[in-house]
Amino acid sequence: MRIAILGGTGDLGKGLALRWAERHEITIGSRFREKAEALAQEYLRVARENYGKDYLGKIRGAENGEAAEKAEVAVLTIPGRHVLSLVSGLRGELDNKIVISPVVPLGKEEGCFLWDPRVLTDNGHLSAAELVQARLPRSRVVSALHTVSAATLADLGRRPEADVLVASDDRPSAGIVSSMVEEIPNLRALYAGPLRVSRMTESVTPLLLNLATYAKARNPSVKIAEF
Ligand SMILES: NC(=O)c1ccc[n+]([C@@H]2O[C@H](COP(=O)([O-])OP(=O)(O)OC[C@H]3O[C@@H](n4cnc5c(N)ncnc54)[C@H](OP(=O)(O)O)[C@@H]3O)[C@@H](O)[C@H]2O)c1
């Protein structure tokens, strides 16, 4: 599959690119072509070291618009406060495509992490993924990957067991994204419901950050227990 990782020059983009490069054609998107090309070369070197010298995968760099245009699936690895302006400028390029939102609107009050969609828009009570869907009415937005740490993904030797909560109004697209998630060793995707459920799944990340702070939990993630 052709996957564009928009803002793929950052932490989460690197981790996802390294994991998905084993099987997919990856384009690292950036506001700056040269930056994207340089990091794509760097990720390719790491992928070759890990997947063996016969590895034939493709990782290239491009501006976000070009990356989005050529992709079948685009991932928004962009800080919350910038994501709506970015997608508003890429409506045509993202039409009829799956768009994955791992975006967590993260606020902080008196040292406590909070889910705060006002990071994206002043009058917000909707999730980041719903706001993205409203800006991209002809795309199929899937909300996922909020609780997987970028550092863990980028360390290809690590295979932490965790669940990834997936929300989307388009069930087939959620299925495709779930398969992509489960290509990453030891991750299990769970469909949690329509896109409005993203208000809850996005808010799990600040909860985990608070557990790291107050309960001293080390690298906390999500694993749903079934009794
Ligand atoms: N880090 C994590 O562990 C993690 C885990 C789960 C979910 N997330 C979510 O994933 C998203 C990305 O997180 P991250 O830690 O990878 O972010 P990041 O490293 O801080 O930034 C990612 C990229 O965003 C681009 N960017 C910055 N300002 C921009 C602007 N004004 N317009 C357009 N692009 C801009 C930059 O790319 P260029 O300069 O190359 O354009 C940057 O490399 C966030 O929404 C976060 O909530 C992160």
Ligand as a Chemical Component Dictionary entry (heavy atoms), coordinates in Angstrom:
data_LIG
# 
_chem_comp.id                   LIG 
_chem_comp.type                 NON-POLYMER 
_chem_comp.pdbx_formal_charge   0 
_chem_comp.three_letter_code    LIG 
# 
loop_
_chem_comp_atom.comp_id 
_chem_comp_atom.atom_id 
_chem_comp_atom.alt_atom_id 
_chem_comp_atom.type_symbol 
_chem_comp_atom.charge 
_chem_comp_atom.model_Cartn_x 
_chem_comp_atom.model_Cartn_y 
_chem_comp_atom.model_Cartn_z 
_chem_comp_atom.pdbx_ordinal 
LIG N1  N1  N 0  4.988  11.387 20.022 1  
LIG C1  C1  C 0  4.202  10.398 20.440 2  
LIG O1  O1  O 0  4.665  9.481  21.185 3  
LIG C2  C2  C 0  2.759  10.319 19.995 4  
LIG C3  C3  C 0  2.020  9.165  20.282 5  
LIG C4  C4  C 0  0.690  9.096  19.866 6  
LIG C5  C5  C 0  0.106  10.169 19.185 7  
LIG N2  N2  N 1  0.842  11.288 18.925 8  
LIG C6  C6  C 0  0.220  12.391 18.177 9  
LIG O2  O2  O 0  0.830  12.379 16.887 10 
LIG C7  C7  C 0  0.983  13.695 16.384 11 
LIG C8  C8  C 0  2.459  13.920 16.052 12 
LIG O3  O3  O 0  3.222  13.807 17.232 13 
LIG P1  P1  P 0  4.812  13.978 17.182 14 
LIG O4  O4  O 0  5.310  13.797 18.558 15 
LIG O5  O5  O -1 5.369  13.131 16.078 16 
LIG O6  O6  O 0  4.930  15.527 16.759 17 
LIG P2  P2  P 0  6.223  16.402 16.452 18 
LIG O7  O7  O 0  7.413  15.506 16.354 19 
LIG O8  O8  O 0  6.270  17.508 17.443 20 
LIG O9  O9  O 0  5.869  17.085 15.043 21 
LIG C9  C9  C 0  5.637  16.312 13.877 22 
LIG C10 C10 C 0  5.809  17.158 12.651 23 
LIG O10 O10 O 0  4.804  18.156 12.561 24 
LIG C11 C11 C 0  5.250  19.087 11.578 25 
LIG N3  N3  N 0  4.808  20.450 11.907 26 
LIG C12 C12 C 0  5.208  21.215 12.938 27 
LIG N4  N4  N 0  4.606  22.420 12.891 28 
LIG C13 C13 C 0  3.817  22.416 11.791 29 
LIG C14 C14 C 0  2.961  23.380 11.164 30 
LIG N5  N5  N 0  2.801  24.616 11.661 31 
LIG N6  N6  N 0  2.300  23.015 10.036 32 
LIG C15 C15 C 0  2.462  21.788 9.503  33 
LIG N7  N7  N 0  3.286  20.848 10.027 34 
LIG C16 C16 C 0  3.943  21.153 11.160 35 
LIG C17 C17 C 0  6.787  19.017 11.558 36 
LIG O11 O11 O 0  7.169  18.573 10.250 37 
LIG P3  P3  P 0  7.962  19.514 9.191  38 
LIG O12 O12 O 0  8.717  20.544 9.984  39 
LIG O13 O13 O 0  8.867  18.551 8.535  40 
LIG O14 O14 O 0  6.898  20.062 8.306  41 
LIG C18 C18 C 0  7.098  17.965 12.612 42 
LIG O15 O15 O 0  8.213  17.159 12.288 43 
LIG C19 C19 C 0  0.466  14.647 17.474 44 
LIG O16 O16 O 0  -0.831 15.076 17.139 45 
LIG C20 C20 C 0  0.442  13.788 18.736 46 
LIG O17 O17 O 0  -0.606 14.158 19.599 47 
LIG C21 C21 C 0  2.157  11.388 19.309 48 
# 
loop_
_chem_comp_bond.comp_id 
_chem_comp_bond.atom_id_1 
_chem_comp_bond.atom_id_2 
_chem_comp_bond.value_order 
_chem_comp_bond.pdbx_ordinal 
LIG N1  C1  SING 1  
LIG C1  O1  DOUB 2  
LIG C1  C2  SING 3  
LIG C2  C3  SING 4  
LIG C2  C21 DOUB 5  
LIG C3  C4  DOUB 6  
LIG C4  C5  SING 7  
LIG C5  N2  DOUB 8  
LIG N2  C6  SING 9  
LIG N2  C21 SING 10 
LIG C6  O2  SING 11 
LIG C6  C20 SING 12 
LIG O2  C7  SING 13 
LIG C7  C8  SING 14 
LIG C7  C19 SING 15 
LIG C8  O3  SING 16 
LIG O3  P1  SING 17 
LIG P1  O4  DOUB 18 
LIG P1  O5  SING 19 
LIG P1  O6  SING 20 
LIG O6  P2  SING 21 
LIG P2  O7  DOUB 22 
LIG P2  O8  SING 23 
LIG P2  O9  SING 24 
LIG O9  C9  SING 25 
LIG C9  C10 SING 26 
LIG C10 O10 SING 27 
LIG C10 C18 SING 28 
LIG O10 C11 SING 29 
LIG C11 N3  SING 30 
LIG C11 C17 SING 31 
LIG N3  C12 SING 32 
LIG N3  C16 SING 33 
LIG C12 N4  DOUB 34 
LIG N4  C13 SING 35 
LIG C13 C14 SING 36 
LIG C13 C16 DOUB 37 
LIG C14 N5  SING 38 
LIG C14 N6  DOUB 39 
LIG N6  C15 SING 40 
LIG C15 N7  DOUB 41 
LIG N7  C16 SING 42 
LIG C17 O11 SING 43 
LIG C17 C18 SING 44 
LIG O11 P3  SING 45 
LIG P3  O12 DOUB 46 
LIG P3  O13 SING 47 
LIG P3  O14 SING 48 
LIG C18 O15 SING 49 
LIG C19 O16 SING 50 
LIG C19 C20 SING 51 
LIG C20 O17 SING 52 
# 
